[in-house]
Amino acid sequence: PMALPGNYQVKLTVDGVSFSQPVLLKQDPQLDDSPVAMDGMCRQLALSQRVIAVISASKTAYDQAHAIDTKLSSLREAASNSTVKTLQTRVAELAGTVEDASIGLSGGSYAVPPVKGLTSFSRINGQASTLLEMVESTSDQAPVPSLYRTYADLRKDLNATLDAWQSVQAQAKGLLE
């Protein structure tokens, strides 16, 4: 995400040796430097960081789903089990596909398109990535209310899918032990 103008300390560690350097990040001279603009940039950064947390959580869960699917596949080869097949189907639904990730946000209000059932981690990730681009494209202005609503909708979808994912993980753990 973007960084706000100010003084920063940059640290690089290579082979256990650290190097530090102060850095002054100046405001883009083409942008407004008024207190209102600075407040807008602070709000933009805060929302960006929250959206990035959604992206990170959905990606982590997606990776976990694929790891469990791989383990379940080896189990399925050992014994054709309908419970394993059903669980693999559920894991695939929650993880989603590349096509899910390409489903954007709709309309001028940046709405999250409705989904029957739970939203896959792939779709949440793709929509959050689109939202991040929108949030960070406003330069020195605070995000508009519809961006906050979209974030809230994505967070709600992520929480619901994570809840379902915990249940699937518990079932998988029982089979894999």
Rosetta silent file (secondary structure, phi, psi, omega in degrees, C-alpha in Angstrom):
SEQUENCE: PMALPGNYQVKLTVDGVSFSQPVLLKQDPQLDDSPVAMDGMCRQLALSQRVIAVISASKTAYDQAHAIDTKLSSLREAASNSTVKTLQTRVAELAGTVEDASIGLSGGSYAVPPVKGLTSFSRINGQASTLLEMVESTSDQAPVPSLYRTYADLRKDLNATLDAWQSVQAQAKGLLE
SCORE:     score description
SCORE:     0.000 S_00000001
   1 L     0.000  166.004  178.671    0.000    0.000    0.000 S_00000001
   2 L   -64.570  166.349  175.368    0.939    3.620   -0.289 S_00000001
   3 L  -122.814  149.697  179.351    2.801    5.351    2.503 S_00000001
   4 L   -82.555  152.843  176.239    2.061    8.747    3.930 S_00000001
   5 L   -58.153  141.980  179.011    4.572   11.574    3.705 S_00000001
   6 E   157.239 -175.332  178.818    6.940   11.586    6.659 S_00000001
   7 E   -92.786  133.569 -179.225   10.202   10.310    8.094 S_00000001
   8 E  -132.606  160.080  174.225   10.860    6.575    7.920 S_00000001
   9 E  -117.307  121.769  179.616   13.678    4.219    8.808 S_00000001
  10 E  -101.344  132.577 -178.813   14.493    1.571    6.188 S_00000001
  11 E  -125.716  131.778  177.648   16.277   -1.571    7.383 S_00000001
  12 E  -122.461  129.488  177.218   17.894   -4.217    5.189 S_00000001
  13 E  -119.332  124.577  179.750   19.293   -7.437    6.639 S_00000001
  14 E  -129.945  123.552  179.630   21.580   -9.620    4.528 S_00000001
  15 L    50.409   41.290  176.669   23.265  -12.727    5.925 S_00000001
  16 L    80.735   -1.506  179.166   22.579  -11.561    9.462 S_00000001
  17 E  -104.902  126.494 -177.568   24.075   -8.093    8.915 S_00000001
  18 E  -103.500  142.735  175.698   21.639   -5.177    9.175 S_00000001
  19 E  -127.131  134.907  178.996   21.862   -1.819    7.489 S_00000001
  20 E  -123.511  149.526  179.797   19.581    1.109    8.343 S_00000001
  21 E  -150.030  130.823  174.106   18.967    4.353    6.544 S_00000001
  22 E   -73.534  146.681  179.570   16.587    7.220    7.292 S_00000001
  23 E  -135.899  133.919  174.349   14.251    8.156    4.446 S_00000001
  24 E  -104.872  116.373  177.184   12.127   11.260    4.031 S_00000001
  25 E   -96.080  115.573 -177.089    9.037   10.597    1.952 S_00000001
  26 L   -93.468  153.346  176.349    7.816   13.890    0.517 S_00000001
  27 L   -67.781  138.467  174.143    4.309   14.740   -0.596 S_00000001
  28 L   -58.911  123.394 -177.099    3.754   14.649   -4.362 S_00000001
  29 L   -63.659  -17.383  178.823    3.822   18.358   -5.310 S_00000001
  30 L   -80.396  -12.846 -178.298    0.893   17.786   -7.667 S_00000001
  31 L   -99.046  155.560  177.700   -1.315   16.762   -4.743 S_00000001
  32 L   -67.178  137.686  178.009   -3.014   18.944   -2.205 S_00000001
  33 L  -113.217   22.439  179.184   -1.129   19.139    1.111 S_00000001
  34 L   -71.845  162.764  176.606   -3.957   20.608    3.158 S_00000001
  35 H   -58.395  -34.577  178.633   -5.081   18.978    6.435 S_00000001
  36 H   -64.971  -43.170  179.001   -8.226   17.738    4.636 S_00000001
  37 H   -65.979  -41.416  178.625   -6.122   16.012    1.962 S_00000001
  38 H   -63.204  -39.492  176.743   -3.809   14.502    4.599 S_00000001
  39 H   -62.791  -41.318  178.086   -6.850   13.178    6.459 S_00000001
  40 H   -61.024  -42.601  179.041   -8.122   11.685    3.191 S_00000001
  41 H   -66.911  -36.476  176.552   -4.798    9.952    2.601 S_00000001
  42 H   -63.328  -43.112  178.714   -4.810    8.589    6.174 S_00000001
  43 H   -65.890  -39.859  178.736   -8.295    7.168    5.650 S_00000001
  44 H   -62.032  -45.946  179.480   -7.274    5.738    2.294 S_00000001
  45 H   -63.088  -42.991 -179.555   -4.248    4.021    3.835 S_00000001
  46 H   -61.783  -44.826  179.066   -6.313    2.628    6.715 S_00000001
  47 H   -67.604  -39.277  177.383   -8.916    1.144    4.363 S_00000001
  48 H   -57.461  -44.706 -179.130   -6.182   -0.197    2.066 S_00000001
  49 H   -64.647  -36.311  177.705   -4.585   -2.020    4.970 S_00000001
  50 H   -68.172  -39.621  178.233   -7.935   -3.567    5.962 S_00000001
  51 H   -66.028  -40.692  178.281   -8.535   -4.726    2.377 S_00000001
  52 H   -61.488  -35.002  176.549   -5.016   -6.199    2.251 S_00000001
  53 H   -63.711  -36.860  176.056   -5.843   -8.187    5.395 S_00000001
  54 H   -65.873  -44.178  178.854   -8.842   -9.693    3.544 S_00000001
  55 H   -59.725  -45.991 -178.916   -6.619  -10.539    0.568 S_00000001
  56 H   -63.607  -45.804 -178.744   -4.057  -12.176    2.852 S_00000001
  57 H   -65.107  -40.968 -179.797   -6.630  -14.189    4.819 S_00000001
  58 H   -68.591  -36.623  178.385   -8.398  -15.434    1.686 S_00000001
  59 H   -67.803  -42.913  178.064   -5.080  -16.416    0.076 S_00000001
  60 H   -60.111  -46.715  179.890   -3.943  -18.281    3.194 S_00000001
  61 H   -64.828  -39.619  176.926   -7.216  -20.200    3.381 S_00000001
  62 H   -59.243  -46.606  179.135   -7.063  -20.950   -0.360 S_00000001
  63 H   -62.961  -40.162  177.282   -3.551  -22.394    0.049 S_00000001
  64 H   -62.687  -40.898  179.961   -4.679  -24.476    3.031 S_00000001
  65 H   -61.428  -42.967  179.940   -7.590  -25.819    0.999 S_00000001
  66 H   -67.590  -35.127  177.309   -5.294  -26.955   -1.787 S_00000001
  67 H   -65.990  -42.008  178.506   -2.954  -28.647    0.701 S_00000001
  68 H   -68.291  -39.181  178.635   -5.857  -30.545    2.256 S_00000001
  69 H   -60.152  -40.161  178.196   -7.220  -31.450   -1.178 S_00000001
  70 H   -62.063  -44.109  178.881   -3.847  -32.988   -2.078 S_00000001
  71 H   -65.635  -40.086  178.907   -3.868  -35.087    1.088 S_00000001
  72 H   -66.452  -35.104  178.115   -7.466  -36.150    0.487 S_00000001
  73 H   -61.288  -40.504  178.750   -6.589  -37.167   -3.084 S_00000001
  74 H   -68.483  -33.152  176.317   -3.970  -39.588   -1.803 S_00000001
  75 H   -66.427  -42.204 -176.952   -6.533  -40.999    0.639 S_00000001
  76 H   -64.172  -33.461  178.225   -9.080  -41.418   -2.132 S_00000001
  77 H   -68.180  -33.792 -179.307   -6.597  -43.434   -4.185 S_00000001
  78 H   -70.353  -38.894 -179.271   -6.098  -45.799   -1.250 S_00000001
  79 L  -152.803  125.751  179.047   -9.818  -46.399   -0.800 S_00000001
  80 L   -71.510  107.232 -172.880  -12.752  -45.100   -2.805 S_00000001
  81 L  -125.545  126.269 -178.645  -14.700  -43.430   -0.047 S_00000001
  82 H   -66.789  -29.446  177.770  -17.812  -41.317   -0.574 S_00000001
  83 H   -65.057  -41.722  178.877  -17.012  -39.265    2.527 S_00000001
  84 H   -65.094  -44.366  179.265  -13.651  -38.287    1.032 S_00000001
  85 H   -59.703  -46.036 -179.761  -15.282  -37.419   -2.314 S_00000001
  86 H   -61.899  -42.585  179.796  -17.902  -35.278   -0.580 S_00000001
  87 H   -65.943  -40.372  177.165  -15.256  -33.527    1.477 S_00000001
  88 H   -62.324  -39.598  177.865  -13.127  -32.858   -1.620 S_00000001
  89 H   -62.275  -43.096 -179.998  -16.134  -31.328   -3.343 S_00000001
  90 H   -65.466  -41.866  177.738  -16.726  -29.056   -0.345 S_00000001
  91 H   -60.812  -44.898 -179.936  -13.037  -28.032   -0.239 S_00000001
  92 H   -62.507  -39.815  178.790  -13.147  -27.196   -3.959 S_00000001
  93 H   -63.083  -43.593 -178.246  -16.305  -25.090   -3.499 S_00000001
  94 H   -71.949  -37.809  179.934  -14.757  -23.080   -0.684 S_00000001
  95 H   -69.164  -47.850 -179.125  -11.389  -22.632   -2.424 S_00000001
  96 L    87.121 -172.804 -174.495  -12.888  -21.636   -5.762 S_00000001
  97 L  -127.398  173.193  175.149  -11.269  -21.326   -9.158 S_00000001
  98 H   -61.282  -37.779  178.602   -9.232  -18.879  -11.207 S_00000001
  99 H   -61.752  -37.478  177.063  -12.467  -17.905  -12.948 S_00000001
 100 H   -59.926  -40.660 -176.925  -13.963  -16.989   -9.556 S_00000001
 101 H   -65.849  -21.807 -178.067  -11.045  -14.651   -8.924 S_00000001
 102 L   -88.767   -2.580  177.973  -11.781  -12.770  -12.137 S_00000001
 103 L   -77.235  115.179 -175.045  -15.338  -11.839  -11.116 S_00000001
 104 L   -84.883 -161.895  175.672  -15.095   -8.146  -10.370 S_00000001
 105 L   -95.432  152.835 -173.190  -17.262   -5.699   -8.542 S_00000001
 106 E  -113.739  145.813  171.463  -20.408   -4.510  -10.269 S_00000001
 107 L    73.312  174.597  179.999  -21.895   -1.156  -11.046 S_00000001
 108 L   -70.165  -16.329 -179.710  -21.017    2.370  -10.028 S_00000001
 109 L   -91.749    5.801  179.106  -21.613    1.524   -6.386 S_00000001
 110 L    57.015   37.350 -175.829  -18.804   -1.079   -6.466 S_00000001
 111 E   -72.339  148.747  173.423  -21.250   -3.692   -5.216 S_00000001
 112 L   -81.518  119.176 -178.783  -20.234   -7.249   -4.534 S_00000001
 113 L   -59.929  139.395 -177.558  -22.303   -9.365   -6.970 S_00000001
 114 L   -64.694  149.746 -179.645  -24.662  -11.710   -5.102 S_00000001
 115 L  -131.189  140.064  172.071  -23.746  -15.366   -4.719 S_00000001
 116 L   -81.061  125.234 -178.867  -25.962  -18.315   -3.825 S_00000001
 117 L    82.831 -150.853 -177.128  -24.405  -19.903   -0.768 S_00000001
 118 L   -85.597  151.357  177.371  -20.894  -19.075    0.353 S_00000001
 119 L   -88.930  131.699 -177.965  -18.425  -16.973   -1.605 S_00000001
 120 L   -69.526  156.509  177.482  -15.220  -18.843   -2.508 S_00000001
 121 H   -60.352  -36.832  178.524  -11.837  -17.678   -1.264 S_00000001
 122 H   -61.732  -45.760 -178.328  -10.778  -17.108   -4.884 S_00000001
 123 H   -66.600  -42.914  177.553  -13.714  -14.816   -5.570 S_00000001
 124 H   -58.802  -44.088 -178.463  -13.223  -12.894   -2.316 S_00000001
 125 H   -62.463  -46.302  179.808   -9.551  -12.460   -3.167 S_00000001
 126 H   -62.919  -43.097 -179.455  -10.264  -11.196   -6.684 S_00000001
 127 H   -69.514  -36.903  177.245  -12.925   -8.773   -5.537 S_00000001
 128 H   -66.138  -36.758  177.388  -10.749   -7.498   -2.687 S_00000001
 129 H   -64.006  -41.184  176.456   -7.917   -6.918   -5.159 S_00000001
 130 H   -63.513  -42.870  178.811  -10.261   -4.881   -7.356 S_00000001
 131 H   -61.906  -41.635  179.349  -11.430   -2.934   -4.313 S_00000001
 132 H   -59.630  -43.168  177.166   -7.840   -2.192   -3.332 S_00000001
 133 H   -59.293  -41.591 -179.732   -7.162   -0.719   -6.766 S_00000001
 134 H   -66.121  -43.806 -179.089  -10.236    1.492   -6.405 S_00000001
 135 H   -62.071  -43.014 -174.886   -9.301    2.661   -2.915 S_00000001
 136 H   -82.507   -3.235 -178.766   -5.754    3.528   -3.920 S_00000001
 137 L   -89.873   -0.099 -174.860   -6.755    5.323   -7.114 S_00000001
 138 L   -92.237   13.052  176.836   -8.244    8.332   -5.331 S_00000001
 139 L    55.022 -103.037 -172.295   -4.872   10.100   -4.749 S_00000001
 140 L  -114.173   28.112 -178.727   -5.377   12.462   -1.847 S_00000001
 141 L  -118.488  149.604  176.852   -9.065   11.988   -1.113 S_00000001
 142 L   -65.938  147.346  176.674  -10.828    9.898    1.469 S_00000001
 143 L   -60.077  146.044  178.455  -12.555    6.786    0.093 S_00000001
 144 L   -74.452  157.868 -176.610  -16.210    7.280   -0.777 S_00000001
 145 H   -55.877  -33.369 -178.624  -18.840    5.557    1.418 S_00000001
 146 H   -64.779  -28.686  177.089  -19.580    2.887   -1.186 S_00000001
 147 H   -68.685  -37.539  176.359  -15.984    1.621   -0.890 S_00000001
 148 H   -66.385  -39.740  177.739  -16.467    1.155    2.848 S_00000001
 149 H   -63.489  -42.376  179.539  -19.748   -0.702    2.204 S_00000001
 150 H   -62.868  -43.134  176.981  -18.027   -2.951   -0.318 S_00000001
 151 H   -58.568  -46.128 -179.157  -15.266   -3.687    2.200 S_00000001
 152 H   -60.712  -40.709  177.971  -17.893   -4.549    4.838 S_00000001
 153 H   -64.311  -44.112  178.918  -19.642   -6.909    2.390 S_00000001
 154 H   -63.695  -41.232 -179.981  -16.354   -8.625    1.500 S_00000001
 155 H   -63.718  -40.983  178.426  -15.417   -8.975    5.175 S_00000001
 156 H   -63.460  -44.479  177.958  -18.836  -10.496    5.905 S_00000001
 157 H   -61.816  -43.984  179.489  -18.413  -12.960    3.019 S_00000001
 158 H   -61.498  -45.767 -179.378  -14.910  -13.853    4.192 S_00000001
 159 H   -60.677  -42.307  179.468  -16.052  -14.458    7.765 S_00000001
 160 H   -64.683  -42.531 -179.415  -18.888  -16.736    6.626 S_00000001
 161 H   -69.381  -37.759  176.597  -16.575  -18.721    4.338 S_00000001
 162 H   -63.871  -38.059  176.698  -13.914  -18.976    7.062 S_00000001
 163 H   -61.059  -46.305  178.022  -16.551  -20.348    9.468 S_00000001
 164 H   -64.011  -37.803 -179.514  -17.507  -23.028    6.946 S_00000001
 165 H   -62.877  -39.266  178.033  -13.821  -23.692    6.288 S_00000001
 166 H   -59.915  -40.515  178.242  -13.181  -24.418    9.979 S_00000001
 167 H   -64.424  -44.068  179.031  -15.863  -27.103    9.872 S_00000001
 168 H   -64.132  -41.646  178.971  -14.368  -28.663    6.721 S_00000001
 169 H   -61.362  -39.894  179.280  -10.883  -28.596    8.252 S_00000001
 170 H   -64.782  -41.812  177.231  -12.164  -30.429   11.325 S_00000001
 171 H   -63.508  -43.214 -178.893  -13.776  -33.109    9.143 S_00000001
 172 H   -64.985  -41.065 -179.620  -10.627  -33.469    7.071 S_00000001
 173 H   -60.275  -40.577  178.413   -8.447  -33.719   10.157 S_00000001
 174 H   -61.991  -36.674  179.941  -10.591  -36.608   11.387 S_00000001
 175 H   -78.414  -33.706 -173.965  -10.085  -38.471    8.103 S_00000001
 176 H   -84.344  -11.804 -179.179   -6.387  -37.671    7.746 S_00000001
 177 L   -85.977    0.000    0.000   -5.341  -38.781   11.225 S_00000001
